Amino acid sequence: MSSDEQQVIEREARVTGPVDERGARAALRAQIARLERELSGTVAERFPYVAVPPAPPGRRPGAPTLLDLGALERVRDELVARTQELRARVQERDERERRAREQLERMRLEPGRYKFARLPVRELGQGVCGVWEVRPRLGLIGMLAGWWQLKLSSGCPLAMGSRSTRDPDSQRSTAPRACAAGARSSSRSSSSPTSEPD
């Protein structure tokens, strides 16, 4: 929460004379709504890299109840603490991504100094699958010759095991395609030039 918002809360807390309960409730609800919007908006924008801070443990009423002023103030204060913690997490994440981008640029400019170094794209805030890695060109030949390059690996593998368990029909329907794919794969591997005995 900014200093201006904190000053507004403090001014509203210092009430002289009889307390206008209806006005105090409206002010607290407005503050709570503003904090909840900031909290949810930040989490939605930075998902999945920044998680929402957990709510403090407490008793939840079994039925809908009308919170009194004290309960509304406690809800507001809890949201203030969670929002401040979330802002700190966002700043920490921004600094982490900045260092990762600098590391990636160094790996790009001087790959020979970062042999076999790996940098997940998650560290850059560019997704959750894939890894930047410094590899030798042409395998062992490039390793011996000192030819290194920065490459991005493929994304997440597809999960296919559970569907066949849930749906036996899909298992039967995919079996011929799997066999055909295996046949094509074997035909490709066998098409490499070989020497036949006389």
Secondary structure as GFF3:
##gff-version 3
##sequence-region A 1 198
A	DSSP	alpha_helix	3	13	.	.	.	ID=ss1
A	DSSP	alpha_helix	21	46	.	.	.	ID=ss2
A	DSSP	alpha_helix	69	109	.	.	.	ID=ss3
A	DSSP	three_ten_helix	111	113	.	.	.	ID=ss4
A	DSSP	beta_strand	118	120	.	.	.	ID=ss5
A	DSSP	three_ten_helix	121	124	.	.	.	ID=ss6
A	DSSP	beta_strand	131	136	.	.	.	ID=ss7
A	DSSP	alpha_helix	140	145	.	.	.	ID=ss8
A	DSSP	beta_strand	148	152	.	.	.	ID=ss9
A	DSSP	alpha_helix	161	166	.	.	.	ID=ss10
A	DSSP	alpha_helix	168	190	.	.	.	ID=ss11
###
